[in-house]
Every structure is written in C-alpha cells, then in structure tokens.
C-alpha cells in the first residue's frame, strides 16, 4: 500500500479531533497514526470493491434481508488500538454493525464501544 504524509497538517491530539476536522477532503482516504500524524493512502483496488459488493449482496439476502440495514461498505471508520504500523483507524471494506451503531456512529465506531458483528478488510 502506498501512502504519503499530509503536508501542512498539524498533529492531532485525539481521534475525535481528527474526526471533527472539516478541512479534510471527504473523497480522500486517510489514516491517523498513533503519534497524531496523518497520512493519505491510495484508494481501494477495483477487485477489492467487487469482492465487497458481491459479499454485500449475499449478506443482504440472509433471512429475508434482516441484516440489510446494518451493512456498511467502506463508509464507516473503526478506531483501533495502534499495533505494529501504529494506525489508529481502519476503514473496513465491509461491515455488519450492531443496532446501537446505527444511532451512535456518525463517522466512526470507537474501540471502547461494542464490536461490529462483522468487519472485513482485505
């Protein structure tokens, strides 16, 4: 995966400060590092998007669509504990969220909250 530091960007003091920053492009794909630095990563490969779409369609058919309202495809972040690469956030290719996430999670699901039913990243 290729990435580049975001220039002229102050370090973030918290994950919430990063989420609240309205100057970031909604079309870009960012990762927040544990030191507060922000990097921009390349967009998903087409094959990943097609795999996620096929799986989404299969999940939406389970039990007459009982999970359909809870499926998210790459539009919700997960806050994670920084390990290895020190990234603080991930954007799963596909997620099945808990019912309470529908009300609470505007942009992200925090690591202190209950976990999604399913979170896939490839």
FENRA-V509845 format. One record per residue. SS is DSSP state (helix for helix, strand for strand, loop for the rest). Layout:
ss->(SS,SS)
//
This chain:
ss->(loop,loop,strand,strand,strand,loop,loop,loop,loop,loop,loop,loop,loop,loop,helix,helix,helix,helix,helix,helix,loop,loop,loop,loop,loop,loop,loop,loop,loop,strand,strand,strand,strand,loop,loop,loop,loop,strand,strand,strand,strand,loop,loop,loop,loop,helix,helix,helix,helix,helix,helix,helix,helix,helix,helix,helix,helix,helix,helix,helix,loop,helix,helix,helix,helix,loop,loop,helix,helix,helix,strand,strand,loop,loop,loop,loop,strand,strand,strand,loop,loop,loop,loop,loop,loop,loop,strand,loop,strand,strand,loop,loop,loop,strand,strand,strand,loop,loop,helix,helix,helix,helix,helix,helix,loop,loop,loop,strand,strand,loop,loop,loop,loop,loop,loop,loop,loop,strand,strand,strand,loop,loop)
//
